Amino acid sequence: MQSKIKDCSQLALLFGVITATCASSANAACTYTITNNWGAGYTAAVRVTNDTTARVNGWQVNWSYAKNTVTNAWNAQLSGNYMATNLGWNGGLNPGQFAEFGFQAVTNGGAVETPVLSGNLCGTSASSVNSVSSRSVTSSVISSSIISSSRSFSSIIQSSSTIQNSSTIQNSSIVRTSSSASSVAPIANNIATLATATTSYVSPWETLVAVNDNSIPANSNDKSQGAYGNWNNPNSIQWVQYDWPQTYSLTQTQIYWFDDNGGVLTPTRAYIEYWTGSNWVSLGDVPLVKNAFNNLPLNSIVTNRVRVSMLNATQSTGILEWRVAGTPVGQPASSSSSSRSSVASSSTNSSTGNCTGPLAGTRGSNPILPNIFTADPASFVHNCTFYITAGRDEGTNGFLLRSWYVLSSTDMVNWTDHGAPVMNLSTFTWADANAWAGQMIERGGKFYWYVPVNKRGGGMAIGVAVGDSPLGPFRDAIGAPLVDDTIEMKAFNYTDAGQTVYTIDPTVFVDDNGQAYLTYGGFWRMVTVALNDNMTSIKGNWIERTPRDFFEAPYLTKRNGTYYMVYAAGANPATIDYATATSPTGPWTYRGRILDKLPALTGQDAPTSHPAITEFAGQWYLVYHISNGKGGGTYRRQVALEKLFFNSDGTIKTIAPSTGVTF
C-alpha cells in the first residue's frame, strides 16, 4: 500500500488498528509513507519525505506491531521499541527530498501486519541552510538555476587545503598535462547546468540533480545540496554523462568527489571521455583528492557529450558537483536525449547508430544474468545504454510476480541488474497482484512505464507510471487504470466484461509524426488505440485487429517505413512470429517465424515466450526469456538475447536460441 500519514488521527482512520502516541511537535516537518508491504511479515520500505521549505538534519520513525517482531533493518539505525533513525552517512533531508528504510519482521500466529507509524516527524527544529531559487527538473535536465549559499565563498576557500597533483597522461594520441586538484575558485563559465545528466545507476536516496546544480560543497561529505552516489556497487565502473543540445568547445572540467567515509568513497580510478559522433575518446584521468575541486584541462575539444567513469576497488563512488567550462560552436547538434532520437522503447532510435556498441571479439552469455529470474522483457535505448525492463519471477508452481526490474548494458556483454525492484505493485494503490509484462518508453524527457496488473476487486487493467529516469523513482501517473474492463466496455459498446479483450501485455510506440499508440491483448485478440500527447490518456477510436496466430505479447516497432508487430504465436509453448503493415493500427500481413518453440525442463509446464526487438549501434536484437536455464523453470524464467537480421526485402531471418552472442 502507499498512504501518506501526517498525524495520529489519520493513523487510526487508515489502519484500523491500535495507534501509538505521537510525540509532541510544533512543526510537522516530514510525512511518512509505507511504500511497500510484501507479506510474510516483511515490510520492504518506509519513505520519509521532507515536505517543508527548510532542511531537517535528522528524522525518527516509531512504529508498533500487535503480533510481528522486528529482526533487522536496512538504511536506518534501530533502537528502543521499534524506533528507526537516519544513519549518520545518510545525512539530513533538504526540502522535497526523501529517505527510505526497510525492516524485516517475523509473524506471530501467521498474521501479516502493516506497521502503525508515529514519531516526532523529523524532529522539532529545522535548520536554516542554503535554498534553491527555482529549479526545474525534467528527466535530469537542470535549468541554469543558481543555488544561493549561506556560506561565504572565502570561508570555503580557506577550509580547503591547496593540493597540486601534476601529471602527464597520454591516451588515444591526446596528451593531458598539469591536471590538478585545487582549492582555487570553481570555473565561472560552467555549462554543466545546461546539460542533460544521465547515469548508469544512482542509489534511491541520492540524486543525479546534485551533479550540475552549480553548488559549492564545503567538503566531500557536504550533502546540503544533495549528492550523487551509486551505492551498493563496489568495485564496479559507474558513469555520469552530460549531453548538450549543441556542440561546445570544452576547455576545462572540475569534479568534487562525494566521500562519506562509509558506503561511498573517492574513486581509486576516474577518467573523462568525449563523444566524437562515432566513438568515445579518452581525455585522461581525473585527480582523486577529497574536499576540493579536481581539475582536468580539456584543450578545446569540440563535442556535445562527455562522460566521467569512476571505480573504487572496495566501495561505491559518488559526485557532489561536476563542472565543465566551454563556449558554443556552430549550430545546435542532435542529441540522444532529444524527444525524437530516443523517443520510444518500441520505435527505431535513429541515434543508436552513433553508439559504440559491442567490442569486436567479445562474447555475451545466455541468459544474460543467470543469477536473477526475470521474465517478459521489453527493451529500449537511451543515451547509448541498452535497457531491458522485466518482471521478477518468484513462483515455483505458478506465476508470482510482484515487482519489475531494470537491466542495462553499454556493450551488450556486461549487464547490470540495478538492485532492488525499480517499481512494484505498491506504485499503484488500486492494484493487488500480477506485476506482469510491461514496457517503458521515453518522451519529452519523461519515462512512462505501462504495465498490466490485477485491479482490486478483480480483472486485469493497464496502469502507467512516470519517472524522470529509466531507474525511477516512478509514481502512478493518473492514480487509476488507463485501461480496464469498464473503459473497454464503453469504448466498444459491450454489455458484458467477458466480451472485452484480455487486458495484458501493453506495447507503446511513438510514430515519426509524434503520434503515440498503445497496443495490448492476449488469448488470440489484440487492440490498438491512440494516446494523447500527455501519454496518460486515450484519444480516437479503439481498433481490434489481430495478426494471424497471435496469442499474446505484442511488440510494435518500425523499420524503413514498415511497421512490425512481433508476438507470441499459437499457444504455450508459443513461437515468436511477426506481421507487417503500412499503418501502426494494421491491418497486419503475416510474414513468418522468428524463433521456434522453446524447450522446458523435465517435469515443468509448457514454457511461455515473450519478445522485444530493438536496434542498437546499427545492429538489431531480439530480447526474450527462456525457461530451461540453470535453477530455472516455467515460473522462474531468465532473459536472453540474440542478434536479429533482416533480408533485403525487409523480412526477418529465422534464428535459433544460443548460449550467447559473439561480436
N, C-alpha and C positions, 0 to 999 in steps of 0.2 A: 504494500500500500504506500501511498505518498500523500501525507497530510501535514499542513503547517500547524504548529502549535505555538500559541503566544501567551496563554495564561491558564490557570488551573481550571477555570470553568469550562474551557474548551476541552481539556483533558477528559473530564468526566463525561461530557457530551459525546466526544469522539469514540472513546474506547469502551465505555460502559463497564469499567472495572474500577477497583479501588485506586484512588489518587494519592500521591504523596503531597506533603505540604510544601508549597512554593516558598522559596526564600524571598524575603523582602527585597525589592529592587525598585528604585525610583525610575531607572531608565532601562526599558526592555531592549537591550542592545542587539539581541540575536533572536532568530527563530530557529526552532529545531524541526527537522523533517525526518521521518522514518522513510528512507528511500528504498528499502528492500527488506522483506521478511520472508525468509526462504523455508520456513517449516523445519520440522525435526529439531525445533528449539534454537535454530541458528538465525540470528538477526544479522544480515550481511552488512548493513550500513545505516548510520545515522548521520545526517548532514547538519552542520552548524553554520548558519548564514548570518553575516553582519548586515542588518537591514537599516543601519543608521548612516549618517553622513560623516561620522568620525571613526577613527581607528580604535579597536579594542585590543588590549595586549594580553588577554587571557580569556579562556572560556571554560565552563564547567557544566557538565550534564549529569543529573541524577536520574535514576530510574528505579522502578520497583517491579518485582515479579511475585505472583502468588505461589507458583509452583516451580518455575525454572530456577536453575542455579548457574551463575556465570562462572566460566572456567578460564577464559583468557580474552585478550583484545588485541587489535592492531591499530596503529596510528593514534594511540591515546594511552595515558597512564591511569591504571585502575587503582583505587584506594577506597577505604571505608566500605559502606554498604551501597554497592552499585553506584559508584561515582567515577566519572571519567573526566580528565583534564587534558589540555593540549600538551604534547611533548615540547620540550624547550626548542628543539630544532624546527618545530612546526610553526613557530613564531606567532604573531598576533594576526588579526584579521582586518584588512582595510575595508572601507565601505564597499558593499556588494560582493566581497569575497566570501568563500565558504571553505570549511574543512570537513572531511568525512572520517568517521571511525566506525569500526565494527567490533562485535564481541561474540564469542562462542558461548552457548549455554546448553545445558542438558536438561531434559524434562523430567518431571516427577509425575508418574502416572500417565505419561504419554501426551500430556496437554501441551499444545504449541501456543505460546502466548506472544502477543505484541507488547513490548515494554511500555510502561507508563512513564513518560518523561516529565521531569521538572528541573529545578536547579536555580542558579542565580542569574541565568540569562546573560552569560558572558561577563559577569561582574557588575559592580555598581558604578564604575567610573570608566570613561572613555577618554584616552589621552589625546591631546591636541598634536596632530602631526601634519605632514605635508598633504596637500589636497590637490586633486586633479581639476583643472579648469573646465575642460569639456573634451571628453574622449569619445570618439566614435569608433566602434569596433565591429567590423563585418568580415567574417572569415579571416581573422587575423590581419585585416587591413587597418593600419593605425593612422589616424589623422595626425596632422602636424600640431597636435595639442602640446602645450607647454606645461610641464609639471612645476608648480611653484614650490620652492623648497624653503623650509624654515631654518635650515642650516645655512650659515654663511659660507660662501664659496671659499673664502680664505681659510676658514677653520677646517674645511675638508682637505685643502691642500696641505695644511700644517699637520693634519692627523695621518697623512700618508707618507711613508718613507720613500725617498728617491732611490730608484733602482735602475741601473744601467746593465743591459744584458746584450751586448753587441754580438752579432753572429752573422755568418755568411752562409746562405742556403742556396744551393744550385739544384733546380728541379725543372724538368721539361724545357731545358735551354734558357730558363729565365733565372737570373741571379738576383737575390734579395739581400741587401746589406743593412747593417745598423738597425736591426729590429730591437725594440726596447720596451720595457715596462717602466712607466714613469708616473710621478705624481704631478706632472705638468698638466695644464688645463686641457680638458677634453676638446676634441676638434669642434670648431664652430659651425662649419658648413656641413652639418650632419644630414645626409639624405636618407638615413635609415628610417626616419619617420614617414617617408613617402613610399616605403616598400611594403609588399605583402610578405609576411613572415609565415613560413611553414616549418614543420619539423618531422623527424622520424618518430618521435614519441615525446610526450610531455606528461608528467605524473598528474593525477586528478586534482591534487591540492596545490599545484603550481600553475603558472600561466605563461603562455607564449607572448602575451601582450607586453610583458615586462622588458623584453629584449630591445624594443625600439620605441620606448615611451619617452626618451630624451631625459631620463633622470640621471642624477649623480649619486652613486652609492657612497655611503660613509665608510664602509668596509665590506669585505666579501660575504659577511653574514647579515647585511642590511637588507631585510625584506620589506621595508616600509612601503616600497612602491611595487611589491610583488617580485617574484623570481621565476625563472625558467629552470626546471630540473627534470631529469629523466629517471628518477628512482622507480623501480628497483631493476636496473640494467647494468650490473657490474661487469667490467671487462668486456664491454661491447662498444662498437663505434656508433654513436648517435650524431645526428646533424641538425643544424638550423640553417634555413635558406632564405635569402631575400630575393624577391622578384620586383622589378620596376616596370611601369608601363612604357618607358622609353629607355634608350641607351644613355649611359653616363661614362665620362672619363674619370676613373677612380684613382685617387692619389694616396689614400691612407685609410687604414682601418684600426679600430681600437676595441678591445674586449675586456670587460670587467668580469672576472670569473666569480661564480657563486660557490661558496665553500662554507658549510655549516658545521664543520668538524665532526660530522657523523655520517649520515647516509649519502650526502653529496660532497664531493671533494674536487679540488682543482684537477684538471686533466694531467695525465702523465705524457700525453701527446695530443696536439691540436694543430690543424692545418687549414688553410684557406684555399679554395678553388674558385675559378670563374668559368662561366659557360661561353664557349666560342660560337655557339649556334649549331655545333655538331658533337662536341665532346667537352669534358671537364679538363681544365689545365690547372696544375698546382701553382700557387703563388708563394708557398713556403709555410714554415711552421710559425705558430703564434707563441710568444713567450708565455710562461706559466706562473707568473708572480701573483700572489694574493694581495688584496687590499690596494689595487692600483689598476689604472687603465694600461693594458698591454698593447703596444704599438707595432704595426707592421706596414711598411711603405708598399704601395701598390703600383707605383711607376706609371701612372696614367693609362692603365689598361682600359679598353673600351668594351663594355658589356651591359646587359640588363639583368644579370643574375649572378649572385655569388653564394657560396656555401661555406660554412665552417663545420668541420667534423672533429669530434673530440672523443677521447677514450681515457679512462682511468683503469689501471690494471687490477684494482681491487674494489672499486666502488663506482657509483654513478657520478654524473657530471652535471654542470648547470652554468647558466649565464645570468648575471644581473643586468648588464647593458652591453649592446653591441652597436658601435657607431661606424659609419662609413662616410668618408669625405669624397665628393665628386661634383662635376659640373655637367650639365646636359650636353648631349651631342646629337645633332640632326633631328629627325622626326621621331615620334613615338614608335617603339618597336612592339611587335606582337609578344605577348606574354602567356605562358602556360596557365596563368591564373585568370585569364580573361574569360568572360561568360561563355564564349563560344569554343575556345580552344580546349577547354576542359569541361565542356558543358554537361556531359552525361556519362553515366556508367554504362549505358547501353548504346551510345552513339559513337560513330567514328570520331576519334580525337585527332585532329589534323596535326596537333603539336607533338604527338608522341614520336613522330619520325625524327625529331630533334634530340630525343633522349639517347643516351649512350647504349643502353640495353646490355645484354649479357656479354661477357668476355669470351672471345673465341677459345675453344679448348676446355671450357668449364662444363660441368655436368650437374644437373639437378637430380632430385630423387622423388619418387612417388611412393607413398603420399609425401607431400611437401613438408609437412610437420608431423612425423609419426607419433609423437607423444601427446597429441591432443585430438579428441574426437569431435570433428566439426563436419557439418553437412549443409546441403542446399546452397552452394556458393553462388555469389554474383560478383562481378569484377568491374573495375574502372581504373583509369589512370589519372593522377593529379600530380602536377609538378614533378614529373619523371619518376614517380613512385607508383608501382602496380599494387592496388589494394584489392583484397578479397574480403567480402562480408560473408559470414556463415553462422548458422545456428549451432549451439553447443549440445551435442548428444550426451545424455546422461542415463538413458534407459538400458535395460538388458533384455527384457521380454516384451517390450513395447516402446513406442516413441515417447520420449520425455525430453522436451526442450523448453528451457525457461529463460534463456539469455542468448544474446548474439555477440560474436567476437569479430575482431578485425585482424587480418593477417596482411603483411606488406613486404615488398621487396623492391630494391632498386636494380638488381642484377638477375632476377628470375631464378637464382640458385640458392641464395641465403635468405631465409624467410623469418620474419619477426612475428611472434604472437604477442600482441600488445596487452599482455597481462590479463587482469580480471575482465569480466564482461564489459564491453563498451556500452552496451544497452541491455536492459532486461525488461521483464513483463511489468515491473513496477513503474516504468515510464508511463504506462497507460493505466490510469486508475480504473478504467471501465473494463479492463481485461483480466482474466484469471487463469489462463492456461495457453499452451501451444505457441511457443515462440518459433514459428515456422519460417518458411523460405521468404526472405525479403531482399530488397535491392536498394542501394544508396546511389544518389545522383547529386551532382553539384550544379547549382545555378545561382548566378548573381552573388557569388561569394558565400552562399549558404549551402549546407549539405542536408539533403532531405532523404530520410530513410523510410521506405514503405514496407510494412510488414503485416502478415496475416496473423491474427490472434483469436483466441476464443473469447467472445464477449460474455460478460457476466449475465447470467440468465439464459445462455445457450446461443449457439450459432457462431460461425466464423465471420470475421469482419477484417477490414484493412484499415490500419492506422498509419499515420505519418508523423514522424518525429523530425526535429530540425536541430542542427548544431552549427557552430562556426568552424569546425574542423572535422576531418574524417574520423578523428578519435574522440569527438564529443567535447564536453558533455552534451547529451541530447535531451530535449524536452518534447512533450506532446504538443504538436503544432496547433491543434484545434480543440483538444480536450474531449474529443468524441470520434467515433469512426468516420473515416472518409467514405467508406462503402460498407453497407451491411444489408441484411435481407429486406428491411423496411425501405431503405433507399432504392434498392433494386426493384422491389415490387412496384413502387411508384413510377420508376423510370420506364418499366416495360408493361405497365398496366396489368401486372399479375394480381391474382386474388389470394394466392397461397404461397407461403415461403418455400414450399417444396418445388415450386416452379423455377426458382432462381438458380443461377449458375453457382457452383461451389466456389465460395469467395476465398480463394487461396492464391499463392504464388504470383504476387504482383511484379510486373516488369514495367519500367518507366523509361521513356525515350523522348528527347527533345530534338525536333527536326531542325534543318538548316534555317528555316524561317522563324524559329523561336517557338513554334507551337509544340506543346508537350502532350504526350499521350500516356495513358495508363491502360495496360492490358493485364488480365488475370483470368484464372479459371482452373478447373480440374474435372476429372471424370468425364472426359470427352466433350467438354463445352468451353468456349473461350469468348470473352467480351473485351472490347476496346472502347474507351471513351476519352475525349479530350479534357485537358486540365486548363484552368485559368493560369495566368502568368504568376500568380502567387504560389502555385504548386500545391495548394491545400484545398482547392475546391473544384467541382466538376462544372464543365460547360458543354453545351451541344448535345447531340444525340448519342445514345448508347447503341453500340453495334455488336451483335453476336455473329461473328464469322469464324468458323473453326477449321483449321487446316486438316487435311487428311491424316487419320490415325492419331490425332492429338489426344494425349492422355492428361498431362499436367505440365507444370514447369515451363511456361513460355518465356522466351528471352528475345527481345526486339532490338535490332540494330540496323545500321545502314552502311553500305559499301558501294562506291562508284554509282550512286544514284538508285541503287536497288535496295529495297527493304528485305531484311532477312528475319524470319521467325524460326528460332531454334527451340526444340521442345522434347520432352519425354514422350515417346510414342508407344501405342499398343496398350499395355498394362504391365504391372510389375511381374517379372523383371522387364523393364522397358528398354527400348533402344533410344538413341538420340537421333532424331530426324530433323529435317528443315524444309521450309517452304519460302517462296519469294513472292513479292508483289510490287506494284508501282505506286502503292499508297500504304501508309502505316496502318490503315484500317482494313487492308485487303481489298478484294478477295485474294486468297492465297493459292498459289500453284505449288503442288508438292514437287520437291526436287530430289529427295533421296535420303540416304542414311549417312550419318557422320560416324557414329560409334555403335557397335553391336551391343547385345545384352551383356551385362557384366555378371561375373560369377559370384556365388555366395559361398561362405564357409560351410563345411559339412554340418548338417543339422540345423542350419539357420533358415529363416523365412526368405521368400523371394526378395532380392535387393531392389531398392529404388534407384532412379537415375535423375540427375538434375544438372543442366548445362548452363554455361555462360560463355560468350566469345567476345574477346577484346583485343584490339591492336595495341602493340607497344614497341616502339623503336623500329617500326616498319615490318614487324612480324605479328601475325595473328596467333592467338592462343585459345584453346578450349580448356575451360576450367570445369571440373565435375567432381563427384565424390565416388569413392569405392567402399565396398562393404566387406572386403576379404583381406584387409590389412592385418598386421600383427596385433593381436589383442582386440581386434575389432569384430564387427558383425553387422547384421541388418540394422540394428538400433544403435550401433557405435561406429559411425562412418568417418571417413577421413578424406580431406580434399586432395585432389590430384590435378596435374597439368600436362597438356600435350601441345605441340606445335600444330597449327591449323593451316592448310594450304588450299588455295583456290586454283581452278583451271582457268584457261584463257577466256572461257565463256561465262565466268562468274560462278560456276558450280563449285561445290566444296568436295574435296577428295575425302574418301573414307579413311579413317585412321584406326589404329589398334592401340589398346592400353599398353603402356610401357612401364618399366621400373624407374624411369627418369629420363629427362630430356637432355640431349647433348647439344652444345652450342659450338 
